[in-house]
Amino acid sequence: MGVSTVTIRNTFGSDHLSFDAVGLPGFHFSQDPLEYATRTHHSDLDTVDHVVPGDLIQAAAVLATVVYHTANRPELTPRKPLPGPLPQK
């Protein structure tokens, strides 16, 4: 499927962090950084007509595979420890 790297390293700046913060498994799919911030991403050109069809097909296949296998695991996905209580004011 073209996936070349799998890591348990925490990557900052993604939506998965809110799940991690409350002890739920969070997944972050990192894309190839090639032209990530130089051409269209997070700009006024970030529209569907600039999507590379092959990239979208590959990303959908990877995500569908992860969701399928995660949903069909015989055991729960491992969780990180819950955060400690907030300090009292």
C-alpha positions in Angstrom: 0.0 0.0 0.0 3.0 2.3 0.0 3.3 2.7 3.8 7.0 2.9 4.6 7.2 3.9 8.2 5.3 2.9 11.4 6.3 4.5 14.7 4.9 4.8 18.2 6.6 8.2 18.4 4.2 11.0 19.5 3.8 13.6 16.8 2.6 17.0 18.0 0.1 19.3 16.3 -2.5 16.8 15.3 -6.2 16.1 16.3 -5.2 12.7 17.8 -3.7 14.5 20.9 -7.2 15.2 22.4 -7.8 11.4 22.4 -4.4 10.7 24.0 -5.1 13.3 26.7 -8.0 11.3 28.0 -6.5 7.8 27.7 -8.1 6.8 24.4 -6.0 5.4 21.5 -5.2 8.1 19.1 -3.9 7.5 15.6 -1.9 10.0 13.5 -1.2 9.3 9.8 1.8 11.2 8.6 2.0 12.0 4.9 5.0 12.5 2.8 6.2 16.1 3.7 7.0 16.8 0.0 5.3 20.1 -0.7 3.3 19.9 2.5 3.5 23.6 3.3 4.8 25.0 0.0 2.0 24.7 -2.5 -1.6 24.1 -1.4 -1.9 22.7 2.1 -3.6 25.1 4.5 -3.9 27.8 1.8 -6.7 29.2 -0.4 -5.6 26.6 -3.0 -6.4 23.7 -0.6 -9.4 22.6 -2.6 -10.6 19.3 -4.1 -9.5 20.2 -7.6 -5.8 20.2 -6.3 -6.1 16.7 -4.9 -3.8 14.1 -6.4 -6.1 11.2 -7.1 -3.5 8.5 -6.5 -2.6 10.0 -3.1 -6.2 10.1 -2.1 -6.8 6.5 -3.2 -3.7 5.3 -1.3 -4.7 7.2 1.9 -8.2 5.8 1.8 -6.9 2.3 1.4 -4.5 2.7 4.4 -7.1 4.2 6.6 -9.8 1.6 5.7 -7.3 -1.2 6.4 -6.3 0.3 9.8 -10.0 0.8 10.8 -10.9 -2.7 9.7 -8.1 -4.4 11.6 -8.5 -2.3 14.7 -12.3 -3.0 14.8 -11.7 -6.7 14.5 -9.0 -7.1 17.1 -9.8 -9.8 19.6 -8.7 -7.5 22.4 -8.9 -3.8 23.1 -6.3 -1.5 21.5 -3.7 -0.8 24.1 -4.3 2.4 26.1 -1.9 4.8 27.6 -2.2 5.5 31.4 -4.9 8.0 32.3 -3.6 11.4 33.2 -3.5 12.3 36.8 -6.1 14.5 38.5 -5.9 18.3 37.9 -4.4 20.3 40.7 -6.9 21.8 43.1 -7.2 25.6 43.0 
